[in-house]
Amino acid sequence: MSEQCSGECQNQNSPDQKNVTSDLIEAAPSINIVSDFFVSKMDCPSEENLIRMALEPVQPSLILVFDTPNRKVKVYHSDNLSEIERRLSSLGLGSSLIHTQPVNEGELNKVTISSLESDASESLVLKQLLAINAVMFAVEIIVGLWAQSAGLIADSLDMFADAAVYGVTLYAVGHSIQMKVRAAHFSGWLQLILALGALMEVGRRFLFGSEPVSTLMIGFGMVALIANTICLFLIAKQKDNGAHMKASWIFSANDVIANLGVILAGILVAWTGSRYPDLIIGLLIGLIVLNGARRILKLKSH
């Protein structure tokens, strides 16, 4: 976590961030237990945000510490473990309790301060990531339709999924859990519609043929690769400041892999003259986006 003094962080906090600060301070006295969970399907900020939103209605409030690279989350809570387990299980992310034990006051104070300090430092980076992914979504989907490339269209939806994650995260600050879930569901439904459209387009092109333009696939795959590399550099400055930002770094790294897949498919289309590499990469990315939408739509406010 950041070594900045708590006074400096408080001066940078917006009114919404002060509300979050107040909630954490009020919750701390009632917290006396820490439980460690292994979440087998938590590998990016999408799952992390789903867990945050699913557990937010739990009262008294919880403190969550994520170790996304190792698929673990620490939950600092009171005597409400059964409700926490129920809500985690409802997400279908493969959560299991590792162990639970009393928490000492020194550890709790350290975790509370760390949670407060991380909010302000992440906000600017999240806004930059949202802007980059939103712009690239618009560019890639237009070029994908022009180039008749299922891979570019599906990759644009991956960009949209990223933008939705960051957008809902930013919107959530200072709003009620019902509003947060509505915002998440809106992005989830839109993501679902777009993903189904992309998969239908893959099927249509498989049945009726297509002529993907390999040069556009490679060229704009490179543009998307540059955009996601910029995201990596933005996050890299803070990726050691906490598990959440480290998870965001992994998320963008996975996007780079998807971009490389589109570029490789473009090269194979140019080399073989076949449309199938484009259809395969479009199908794979479309299924990933569809699964992300499914998880978001499982969120409940109660």
Secondary structure, DSSP 4 states (H G I P E B T S, - for coil): ---S-HHHHHHH--HHHHHHHHHHHHHGGG--EEEEEEETT--SHHHHHHHHHHHTT-SS--EEEEEGGGTEEEEEESS-HHHHHHHHHHTTS-EEEEEEEE--HHHHHHHHHHHHHHHHHHHHHHHHHHHHHHHHHHHHHHHHHHHT-HHHHHHHHHHHHHHHHHHHHHHHTTS-HHHHHHHHHHHHHHHHHHHHHHHHHHHHHHHH-----HHHHHHHHHHHHHHHHHHHHHHHTTTTS-HHHHHHHHHHHHHHHHHHHHHHHHHHHHHH--SHHHHHHHHHHHHHHHHHHHHHHT----
